[in-house]
Amino acid sequence: MSNKTNYRFSFGPWNISEGADPFGPTTRKAYDHESKFALYRPMGFEGIQFHDDDVVPNLAEVNVTQALVKASEVKKALDNQGLVAEFVAPRLWFAGQTIDGGYTSNSANDRKYALDRTLQAVDIARSVGTKAIVFWLAREGTYIREAKDVKLAYQRLLEVVNRVLDYDKEIEIWIEPKPNEPTDLAFVPTTGHAISLAYASDDHKRVKTVIESAHAILANLDPGDEMAFALAHDKLGSVHLNDQNGLKYDQDKSFGSVNLRAAFNQVLVLEDNDYGRRGEFVGLDVKAMRTQSGFPVVKHLSNTRQIFLDLVEKARSYDRKRVAAYREARDYEGLELYTVQHLLGTKSTA
């Protein structure tokens, strides 16, 4: 049964969408980046997900000292708002040096750039008060498989993981798998790949995974199953909850908005395995609909948090003894009807 975890919530400032779209004009004006900090607590969020250049804008144009000074200023701003940094992720998909991937690039100079920026992100993370670095391996992959030696690419990824672990003896690396987009064929596309990489590292206890609902769906996998697999290995650093309408581009729809039953099962996995008991965050990665007006636009975030909490109540009132009886009898038809009626709030006839 659940330990009645009081969940902590986070999101990244990029989730307060400015209405940009590659297929048309911007539909909403931008909202000042650091002004977003004041929006978190009133909506029930206390954690901020960061990229390195969310903390230090124009990171490539400042020196090391200036970057750390700015990071310290951001830490003070977070403290003033009662917020904490959940993690920092090096943004390695916009720079020209990472057009062919960073860690797995065929260019030694590009690989050096990616490693140097990652180590700088570690310093920024420590300056804003977090010991977690997220590796979203955005361009670590290929558009055609012949472009890279794939075995060598995985060896290079492992080398970077070990270099970061050695650089800071307390830092944790959370690998966020995704099967495609922006590359056609991504390295480390699933949770299993990420956990295998963790076990191959020099200190596997400090290498975990972040599971995003939509990324699992894009791999044609069940997000709840992916979370359960990571939890079985004690390697679920965080989750990024959202939803996805089919095997297409990453949509970042509000959690539960497409497949409520799959969302329920994700919550059930987290509840039944005491996720959050050590302070882990329930992270959101959801975008506002392009048509939504307002300034700033935040309903998609508060809505998703509420949907999660509503599903927590459904998970806590889900009759585990009844479920066990259905399983024992292999009456999966009865179990399905009970589950659906439980979600609908109708009287069970199973």
C-alpha positions in Angstrom: 0.0 0.0 0.0 1.0 3.6 -0.5 3.1 5.4 2.0 1.0 8.5 1.4 3.9 10.4 -0.1 3.5 14.2 -0.2 4.7 14.7 -3.8 7.0 17.5 -4.8 6.6 19.0 -8.3 8.9 20.6 -10.8 9.0 22.0 -14.3 11.4 23.8 -16.5 11.0 27.5 -17.4 10.7 26.5 -21.1 7.3 24.9 -20.3 5.8 28.4 -19.9 5.4 28.5 -23.6 5.9 31.8 -25.6 3.9 30.4 -28.5 6.8 29.9 -30.9 6.2 27.4 -33.7 8.4 26.3 -36.6 5.4 26.3 -39.0 4.0 29.8 -38.4 4.3 33.0 -36.5 4.7 33.3 -32.7 1.2 33.5 -31.1 2.2 34.8 -27.7 4.9 37.3 -26.6 7.8 36.1 -24.5 7.8 36.2 -20.7 10.9 37.4 -18.9 12.8 34.2 -18.0 13.7 34.9 -14.3 10.3 36.5 -13.7 8.9 32.9 -14.1 10.4 32.0 -10.8 7.6 33.9 -9.0 5.0 31.7 -10.7 6.1 28.4 -9.2 5.1 28.5 -5.6 1.6 29.8 -6.1 0.8 26.9 -8.4 2.2 24.3 -6.0 5.7 23.8 -7.5 9.0 24.0 -5.7 11.5 22.5 -8.1 13.0 24.1 -11.2 14.5 22.0 -14.0 17.4 23.9 -15.7 19.5 23.8 -18.8 22.9 25.3 -18.2 22.0 28.3 -20.3 18.7 28.8 -18.4 20.9 29.5 -15.4 23.5 31.5 -17.3 22.1 33.2 -20.4 24.5 33.6 -23.4 26.7 31.0 -21.7 29.1 30.9 -24.7 29.8 34.6 -24.3 30.9 34.7 -20.7 34.0 33.4 -19.0 34.1 30.7 -16.2 34.1 33.2 -13.4 31.2 35.2 -14.8 29.2 32.1 -15.3 29.6 31.0 -11.7 28.8 34.5 -10.4 25.6 34.4 -12.4 24.8 30.9 -11.1 25.3 32.2 -7.6 22.9 35.0 -8.2 20.3 32.6 -9.5 20.7 30.5 -6.4 19.9 33.5 -4.3 16.8 34.2 -6.4 15.6 30.6 -5.9 16.2 30.9 -2.2 14.2 34.1 -2.0 11.3 32.3 -3.7 11.5 29.1 -1.6 12.6 27.1 -4.7 15.3 24.5 -5.4 17.0 23.5 -8.6 16.2 19.9 -9.4 18.9 19.4 -12.0 21.0 21.1 -14.7 21.3 19.7 -18.2 24.0 20.8 -20.6 22.3 22.1 -23.8 24.2 20.3 -26.5 21.9 20.5 -29.4 22.0 24.2 -30.5 25.7 24.8 -30.8 27.4 24.4 -34.1 29.9 22.0 -32.6 27.1 19.5 -31.9 25.4 19.3 -35.2 26.7 15.7 -35.6 26.2 15.0 -31.9 28.6 16.1 -29.1 29.8 13.0 -27.2 29.6 10.8 -30.3 30.6 13.2 -33.0 33.1 12.1 -35.6 35.1 15.2 -34.8 37.5 15.1 -31.9 37.2 18.9 -31.5 33.5 18.6 -31.2 33.7 15.9 -28.6 36.1 18.0 -26.6 33.6 20.9 -26.7 30.8 18.7 -25.5 32.8 17.3 -22.6 34.1 20.8 -21.6 30.6 22.2 -21.6 29.3 19.2 -19.6 31.9 19.7 -16.9 31.0 23.4 -16.8 27.4 22.4 -16.4 28.4 20.3 -13.4 30.0 23.5 -11.8 26.9 25.5 -12.6 24.7 22.7 -11.0 26.7 22.8 -7.8 26.5 26.6 -7.7 22.7 26.5 -7.9 22.5 23.8 -5.3 21.8 20.5 -7.1 23.9 17.4 -7.5 22.0 16.1 -10.5 23.0 16.4 -14.2 20.6 15.3 -16.9 21.9 13.8 -20.1 19.3 14.3 -22.8 21.3 12.9 -25.7 19.5 14.9 -28.3 21.8 14.6 -31.3 23.7 11.5 -30.1 22.6 9.3 -32.9 22.5 9.3 -36.7 20.3 10.1 -39.7 21.8 7.2 -41.5 23.3 4.3 -39.6 26.5 4.1 -41.7 27.4 7.6 -40.5 29.0 6.4 -37.2 30.6 3.3 -35.7 27.8 2.5 -33.2 29.9 0.4 -30.9 32.5 3.1 -30.8 29.7 5.7 -30.1 28.5 3.7 -27.1 32.1 3.5 -25.8 32.5 7.2 -26.2 29.2 7.8 -24.2 30.5 5.6 -21.4 33.8 7.4 -21.4 32.0 10.8 -20.9 29.9 9.3 -18.1 33.0 8.1 -16.3 34.8 11.5 -16.9 31.9 13.3 -15.2 31.7 10.8 -12.3 35.4 11.3 -11.8 35.2 15.1 -12.1 32.8 15.4 -9.2 32.6 12.6 -6.7 29.0 13.6 -5.5 27.3 14.4 -8.8 24.6 12.1 -10.2 24.0 11.6 -13.9 20.4 11.1 -14.9 20.1 9.8 -18.5 16.9 10.8 -20.3 16.3 8.3 -23.2 14.4 9.2 -26.3 14.3 7.1 -29.5 14.2 9.8 -32.1 13.9 13.6 -32.8 16.0 15.5 -33.5 18.0 12.5 -34.9 16.2 9.7 -36.8 18.0 6.9 -34.9 19.1 7.9 -31.4 21.6 6.2 -29.2 20.3 5.2 -25.7 16.7 5.1 -27.0 15.1 3.4 -24.0 15.3 3.0 -20.2 16.9 -0.4 -20.6 19.7 1.2 -22.7 20.2 3.9 -20.0 20.4 1.4 -17.2 22.8 -0.8 -19.0 25.0 2.2 -19.5 24.8 2.9 -15.8 25.9 -0.6 -14.8 28.8 -0.3 -17.2 30.0 2.9 -15.5 32.6 3.3 -12.8 30.0 4.1 -10.2 26.6 2.8 -11.2 24.9 4.0 -8.1 25.4 7.6 -9.3 24.0 6.9 -12.8 20.2 6.8 -13.0 17.5 7.7 -15.5 14.8 10.2 -16.2 11.7 8.7 -17.8 9.5 11.0 -19.9 6.1 9.6 -20.7 6.0 10.8 -24.3 9.5 9.5 -25.0 8.5 6.0 -23.9 5.4 6.2 -26.1 7.5 7.3 -29.0 9.5 4.0 -28.6 6.2 2.2 -28.6 6.7 1.3 -24.9 4.5 1.7 -21.9 5.7 4.6 -19.7 4.5 2.8 -16.5 6.5 -0.3 -17.4 9.6 1.8 -18.0 9.2 3.4 -14.6 8.7 0.1 -12.9 11.9 -1.3 -14.6 13.9 1.6 -13.4 12.5 1.4 -9.9 13.3 -2.3 -9.8 17.0 -1.3 -10.2 16.7 1.8 -7.9 17.5 4.0 -10.8 14.6 6.3 -11.3 16.1 9.7 -10.7 13.0 11.6 -11.8 10.0 11.5 -14.1 8.8 13.9 -16.8 5.1 13.4 -17.0 3.1 14.4 -20.1 1.1 12.6 -22.8 1.5 11.8 -26.5 -1.0 11.2 -29.3 0.6 8.4 -31.2 4.0 7.6 -32.6 4.8 11.1 -34.0 6.8 14.1 -33.0 7.2 14.8 -29.3 4.0 16.6 -28.3 4.4 17.3 -24.6 0.6 17.2 -24.1 -0.9 17.6 -20.6 -0.5 14.4 -18.5 -3.5 12.1 -18.9 -5.1 14.2 -21.7 -4.7 11.4 -24.3 -4.6 8.1 -22.4 -6.0 8.5 -18.9 -5.7 4.8 -18.1 -2.0 4.8 -19.1 -1.6 7.9 -16.9 -3.3 6.1 -14.0 -0.9 3.2 -14.3 2.1 5.5 -14.2 0.8 7.0 -11.0 0.0 3.5 -9.6 3.6 2.4 -10.2 5.0 5.5 -8.5 2.5 5.1 -5.6 3.1 1.4 -5.0 6.9 1.7 -5.1 7.0 4.7 -2.7 8.5 7.0 -5.3 9.2 10.4 -3.8 10.0 9.1 -0.3 13.6 10.4 -0.7 12.5 13.7 -2.0 12.4 12.8 -5.7 10.3 15.2 -7.8 7.4 14.6 -10.0 8.6 16.6 -13.0 6.4 17.9 -15.7 7.3 18.6 -19.3 4.2 20.0 -20.8 3.6 22.7 -23.4 0.6 25.0 -23.7 -1.6 24.7 -26.8 -0.6 27.0 -29.5 -4.1 28.6 -29.5 -4.1 29.4 -25.8 -4.1 33.1 -25.0 -2.9 34.9 -21.9 0.3 36.3 -20.4 1.8 34.3 -18.9 0.2 31.0 -19.9 0.3 28.5 -17.1 -3.0 26.5 -17.1 -1.4 23.5 -18.7 1.0 23.2 -15.8 -1.6 23.6 -13.0 -4.0 21.4 -14.9 -1.4 18.6 -15.2 -0.5 18.8 -11.5 -4.2 18.6 -10.6 -4.7 15.6 -12.9 -1.8 13.8 -11.3 -3.1 14.5 -7.8 -6.6 13.3 -8.8 -5.0 10.1 -10.1 -3.1 9.7 -6.9 -6.5 9.6 -5.1 -7.7 7.0 -7.6 -4.6 5.0 -7.0 -5.0 5.1 -3.2 -8.6 4.0 -3.3 -7.9 1.2 -5.8 -8.7 -2.0 -3.9 -5.4 -3.9 -3.9 -7.0 -7.0 -2.3 -9.6 -7.1 -5.0 -6.9 -6.7 -7.6 -5.0 -9.6 -6.0 -8.1 -11.8 -6.1 -8.6 -11.1 -9.8 -5.0 -11.9 -10.5 -5.1 -15.1 -8.5 -8.2 -16.2 -10.5 -6.7 -15.0 -13.7 -10.0 -13.1 -14.2 -8.5 -10.3 -16.2 -11.8 -9.4 -17.8 -13.2 -8.7 -14.3 -10.0 -6.8 -13.4 -10.3 -4.6 -16.5 -14.0 -3.8 -15.8 -13.2 -2.9 -12.2 -10.3 -0.7 -13.2 -12.2 1.2 -15.9 -15.2 1.6 -13.6 -12.9 2.8 -10.8 -11.6 5.5 -13.2 -15.1 6.4 -14.3 -16.3 6.6 -10.7 -19.2 4.3 -11.5 -20.4 1.4 -9.3 -18.5 -1.7 -10.1 -20.5 -4.7 -11.3 -17.5 -7.0 -11.8 
